[in-house]
């Protein structure tokens, strides 16, 4: 019997509902239950694929090719369960599905309305998870009170009534702000948020109260009294030094015990949290540190590189070192000498991106790393810029560039028009829609025997997640390999370059895919483990 936990948020956005959902999922797993996490996003976009990273942060990609909310990355990193396309939906996707059914005549002439047609579609999304796990945790994006959230809350109200409280639990994440002039945490925003949720017909049974300092018993009692919630189910959710400490702190506050109580589960074993204790110990007690520069285009919002930041942390955990990140806007290198910003840097990572802005700065970062023998990790766009740099400065193609920026004489990087997915051919045109038209999801790659990446992976074939519409032109392979750049990974048919490396460099690797999407604290991605290991070696040379 599948039980459902719905996680809503109030007062302000960015309270950490996704992290709370992921941490609770990890706690339930530690008790021996199977879990599945999903998210309902109220925005009208079909998915976040066309949204700016400044608007929405990172776009997370699943094996089956979904462009999804970054919270799905939290879900995977904390539970290890691979997310799929059906774990995330939006208002845009819900309405699109309903309107397509209306056009096909499936509603038999009925007038299409929010209730019941939209709410039924939302409930169908939730019901699809029936019997897929012991617990389905469903996070609702946005904040209670947002007009966009109303159809979702109504659908959840109906769903809760249909399955009963024995199978549905509502958990609300809210904020207790500290007012310095009063010298105290204020409970009134939480009271109003719960009132707003109850006005939608939903009574939360557990409150997660976010705060930056300890919450006094008197304040917890006051919240329970005014919000009509059992006092032992008002759970402090204080800021943690590390996100990987959250499952431990939530367990210490009794969150998973109260979930068991709400569902009347009395025979669940105590959670085995040894894995999380070991991770937190390594995070808090490193034996050294390395300095990594991330030369990107969206560095003003670190959420743009959420999975990347965490994957670097995982590499640090594996090497028992603290990874200190220095974010550098790549446009800076177009005006200033990279050396002025890369002193005492042990490794340089150039991540993905789109568009011409900052591209020349990324090329200069790759040149600096190649010439100074500093470990370099280029991901997606970062690989493409590294290849352009080598084409210009090693192979003699002075005008080497990407057609993404316009017509060029030496198109070292160009638009993909067709590629293989399994036994099928996929094709795209330059004027096609932007949404959902990239090479998305998991694709295999074959590694060159004896290459550095083959040694890192320890296998001859890999599968990694992609999100790109431009690709390195394999016609330049021979010219570049003559100058020391090895095309060490390709698609199985040999047509698409997947990985490049410099043979005469201690650690210079570019990959067309996004390995950060598969890294977990308890299972770090081998490329990040090796990159941080190389950075540790570099730090000892300085």
N, C-alpha and C positions, 0 to 999 in steps of 0.2 A: 504493500500500500504506500503510494507516494504521498508525502506530506509537503505542504507548500509554505514557504516563509517569504513574505513580501516586505521589502525594505524601502521605506519612503524617507524623505528628508524635509526639514523645515528651517525657517528663519533666513538662512543664506545658502547659496550654492557652495560647492567645493568643500563640503564638510567631511568628505571621506566616506560616502555611502558605499562606493565601490570597494574600498579597502576593508570596510567593516563587513561587507558581504563575503569578500574573499577570506578574511580571517575567520569568520564564523564557519565557512565551508571547510577550512582547514581543521577547525576544532571538531566538527562533526566527523570528518574523515578519521581524525585521531581517535575517535570513539568507535570506529569500525563501521560507520555508515558510508554509503555511496552518495555522492552529491552531484548536482548539476546546477550551474549558475547561468542566468540569462539577464538581459536588460531590455527595458522598454524606454525608448528615448522619445520625448514629446515633440522634437523639432520636425519641421515639414520636409526637410531633405529626405530623400529615399535612403541615403546612407551618408556617412561623413566624407566620402571619397573626394568630393569636389570642394570641401570646406578648407579654408586656410588654416594652417597649424596655429596661427595667432588667434583664430576664432575658437578652435575646438581641441587644440593639442594634437597629439599623434593620432594617426589612423592605424588601427591594429588590423592585421591581415591574418585570416585563418587558412588552414590547409586547403579547404574547399573553395577558396577564392573570395571570401566575404571581406569587404572593407567595413570595419566595425569600430565601435567606441573603444577608447583606450582602456576602459574598465575591464574589458574581456582579457586584456593582458594581465591585470591583477588576478583575475579568476584563474588563469592558467598557471601563473607563477606560484600561487599559493596552494593549488590543489593538484597540479600536474595533469589535469584532465584537458585534452585539447578542445578548444572552443570550435564551434561550427557556425555556419551561416544562420541557422535557425535559433541561435542563442541571442540574437540581437535584432530588434525591429524598431521602426520609427513611425511617427504619425504619417509621414509621407508614404511609407511602404503599406501601412494599413489602409489608407485611403485609396492608393493605387490598386490594391487587390480588390477592394469593394467595388470600385468603379469599373474594373475589368469584368467582374462578375455581372454587374448591371448591364454592361454593353453586350454581354453574351446572353442576356435574358434569364439569368439564373434566379432572379428574384421574382419572376412571374408577374411582372407589371407593378410590383409594390413601389410605393414612394420611399426612396432611400433616405434614412435618417440616422443621426448619431446613435440614438437608441431605437431599435435594437441592433442595427446593422454594423455600425462601427464597433460598438461594445462587444458584439458577438465575435467579430473578427479578432479582437484583442483576446477574448477568452479562448478562442480556438488556438491562438499562438501559445497560450499557457498550457492548454490541454494536450498539445502535441508532445509535451514532456512527460505525460502520464506513463508510469512504469519504467522510465529511463533511469531512475535513481531512487534511493530511499527518501532523499530530500531534494526539492527543487527550490533554489533561492532566486527570487526575482526582484531585481532592483529597478525602481522607477526613477528615471532621470528628472532633473529639475527640482523645483521646490513646491511643496504644497501651497496652494493659493495661486499658482501660475494658471492662467487661462488655458494654456496648452495641455496642462495635466488633467483637466477635468474629465475627458472621456476615459482616460486610463483609470482614474480613481473610481469612476462609476462602474467600469468593467470589473475592477477588483472587488468592489462592494458586492456586486452580484455574484461573483465567483466564490467569495467567502461564504455567502449565504447558501450557495448551492452545495458546497462540499462540507460545510459545517466547521466549527472551531476545533473539532478533533483532527482536522486535516489542514487547516489554514491558520496561519499566525501572522499578525501584522506587527512589524517592528519599525519604530520611528526614530530617526537620527536627528538630533536637534542641538542647538548651541546655547551655552551659558556664557554670555560675554562678561568680561571683567571690566568694571567701570573704575578707573583709578581714583577719580575724585570722591567716589563713594567708598572705595576700598573693599568692594565685595563683588561676587558673581551675582548676576541678575537672572532670576527665574522667569520673569514675566514674558520674554520672547518665546520661551518653551511653552508656557501656558497657552499663549495665543496660537502657537503653531498646532498644538494638539487640538485646540478648539476648532481651528480651521479644518483639520483632518476629520474630526467628528461631525462637522457640518456636512461633510461629504458622505456621511454614513459609515465611516470606518473608525472603530475604536482600537487604538494600538494597545497591545498587552505588554510590550516591552519598550522601554525608552532607553536609547543610547545617548547620553548627555556629553557632548564634546566640550572640553574646557582645557585651558592652558595651565591650570593649577588644581590642587585638591579641592573636592567639593565636600563641604561640611555636611554632617548627618542632618542638621536642621534644614539645610536647603533640599536635600534629597527627600526628606519627610514632607516639606512644603510642596514639592513637585508632585509627589504621589497623591497628596490630599487634593490639590486643585485639579489634577489631571485624571483623577479617578482610576489610578493604577496601583497595584500592589507595590509597597515600598521596596521589597526585595527585587522587583523587576525594573526599578529605575537604576540603570547601570552607568557608573562613571566611565567615560571614554576619554581619558586624558592624552595629551600629546605624548608621543613616544620618541625616543632618541633614534630609533630605526623602525621602519615599517615592519620588519620581520620580528619585532618585539611585540607587535599588536596581538597575535594569537595568544601569547603568554599573558599579557596584561588583561585581555578580555576574559581569559579563563580565571585568572586570579580574582577578578571582580564578579565571577559567577555567571557570565553570560550563557555558556553552554548548559550549565545546570538549570538555569531558568527556562531555556528552550525545552529541555527534557520535561520539566515540570508542566509547561504549557500544553504539551502533547500527551501528558500522562505516561511518559516512558520511565519506568522505574528500574529496569534491569539492564540499562546501558552501562558498559564498562567505563572505568575512568580513562580519560584520554592519555595516549602515549605521546608526550610532547618532547621526547628526547631529540628528535631531528631539529626542532625549532630552537631548543636550548643550545645545541651545538652551533647552529647558524648564528645565533645572537652572541654566543661567546666569541666566535671568530670575528664578528663585526666589531665588538667592543674591546677585544684584546688582540689587536693585530701585532705582528712582529716587526712591521716596518710600514713604509708608505711609498707610493709612486704618484707622480704628477702627470696627468693626462690632459692634453689640450683637445677640446672638441671644436673644430673649425667649421662652423655651420652658418646657415642663413636665417635661422629662427631662434637664435640664442637668447632673445629677450623673454622668451617663454619656455622655461625648461621642460614643461609638460609636452612640448613638441618632440622631445627626445626621451620620453618616459621609459620605454623598453630598453633603449640604448643605455641610459644611465644605470638602470638596474642590472643589465647584463655585465657592465663594467664592474659593478659592485660584486656580482657573482664571481667574476674572474679574480677579484681581490680576495673573496672568501676562499676560493680554491687555493690561492697562493699565500693565504694568511697575511695579507697586507691591506692597508687602508688605501683606497683609490681616491685621490683628491682631483676633482674635475675643475678645469679652467675653460670657461666658455668664451670663445673668441668669434666675433662676427667676421665672416670671411671678407666682407667689403673693406675691412681695415687694411688687409694686405694689398689691396689695389692702390693704396696711397702711401703705405708705410712698409718698412723693411720687416719681413716676418721674424727675423732674428731678434728684433727688439721686443717681441712678444713671446718668444719661445725659449727664453733662457730658463735653464733648470727644468725643462720639460722632458719627461722620460718616454713619452709616446704621443703620437699625433693621430687622431681619428677624424676623418672627414666623412660625415654621414650623408644620407640621401637628401634630395631636394628637387625642386622644379624651377625652370626658368633661368634666364641669363644673369640675373642679379647675383653678384658675389661669386660667379663661376671662376673668373680670373684669379680671385683671391684663393680659391680652393686649389687651383692649379699651382699657384706659388707655394702653398703649404705642402703639396706633394713634392715639388721640386726641392724645397728645403729639407724634407725628410729623406729624400733619395740621396741628395748630395752630402748631407751631414750624417748619414747612417743612423738616423733616429727611427725607431720602430714606427711603421705607418700602417694604418688600417683604413682602407677606403671601402665604403659600403654604398652600393648602388651608384648614385651620382658621384660619390667619392672615388669609386673605381674608374668611372668614365673620365673624370678629370685627371686621374693619375695616368691613364693611357694617353690622353691628349698631351700631357706634359712630356711623356717619354717620346711620343711621336714628334713633337716640336724640337726638343732639346737633345735627343739621342739619334733619332732616325732621319732627321733633316727635313721633316714636313713642317716648314715654318708656319703654314697657314692651317695646320690641323685644327679642327674644331668639331662642334656638334651641330647637326641640322636643327636641333631644338632651338638654336639661337638665330636661325636664318640660313640662307644658302651659303655654302662655303666650298673652297677649292678642294680641300682634303677632308672629306666627311669621315673622320675616324669613328664618330658616333652618329648613328642615324635612326630614323623611325622604323620600328618593326612593322611590317605589313602582314606577315603571316608566320605562324609557328605551330609546332605540334603539341597537342595535349593528349597524351596517351596515343590512341590510334586515330585521333581526329585532328583535323587542321582548323586552326582558328585564324581569322584574318581581321584586320582593322584598316581603316582609311584615314588619311590626314584630316578629313573633314567630318569624321564621325563624332558622335557625342563624346564628351570627356568622361562622364560618369560610368564606372564599371567597364571601361574599354581597355584597360591596361592588361599586361600579362600578370595575372593575379593568382596567388595561391601556391601550392607546393608543386615543384617540378624537379625531376631528377637531374643529376649532373654526374659525369664520369671524370675521375681524377687521373692525372698522369702519374704513372708509377715512378717512385723516387722523388717526387716533388715534395716541397715543404708541406703543402696542404694535405697530401696523401698521408704523410707521417703524422700530422696533427689529428686527422680524422681516424686514422688507423683502418681505413677501408678504401675500396676502389670506386664505390658509387655512393652518392649521398642524395638526400631530398631536402630542399630548403624552400622557404616561402619568398615569393617575388611580388614586387609592385612597381612596375616601370613600363614605359612605352617606347623608350629609346634603348639601343643596344650597341655595344662595340662592334665595329665592322670587321669581320673575320678576314677580309681581304688584306688587311694591314698586318696580319699575324706574322708572316715570314720576315717582313722588314723589321718588325719590333723584336722578334726573337733573335735576329742577328745581332741586336744591340743589347742582349742580356735580359729582356723581359720574356718570361715563360708564360704561355697560356696553359695553365696547369689544370684547368677544369672547363669542360664544355658540355653542351647538351648532348644526349646520347647519339644524335645524328651528326654531331660535330659542327653544326652550323652556327650555334650561338655560344660565344665566349661567356663563361660563367665566373672564372677565377683567373687572375693574373698575379704574378709575383716576380720580384727581381732576384735572380740567382746569386748576385754578388752583394747582396744586402743582408744584414743580420735578420731583419723581419720586415718585409715590405709586401703586403698582400692586399689585393683589391677583389671584392666579390660583388657580383651583380644582384645578389639576393640580400635578404635581411635576416642574418643569423640571430640578431638580438630578440626576435620574436619567439624563439624556441628555448631561450635560456631560462633557467629556474635556479633559485638559491640552493636547492638540494640536488640539482643536476645542471651545473653550469655548462654553457656551450663551449665546446673544445677550442674554437677560434678565440674566444675571449679569454679563456684560461691561458692559452699560448701567448696571446698578445700581452697580457699583464705579466706573464713570466719573462717575456722579452723586455718589457719596461723595467722590471726589477733588475735584470742584468744591465740595462742601460744606466740605471740610477747608480750602480756600483762603479761605472766607468767615469762618472762626472767628478 
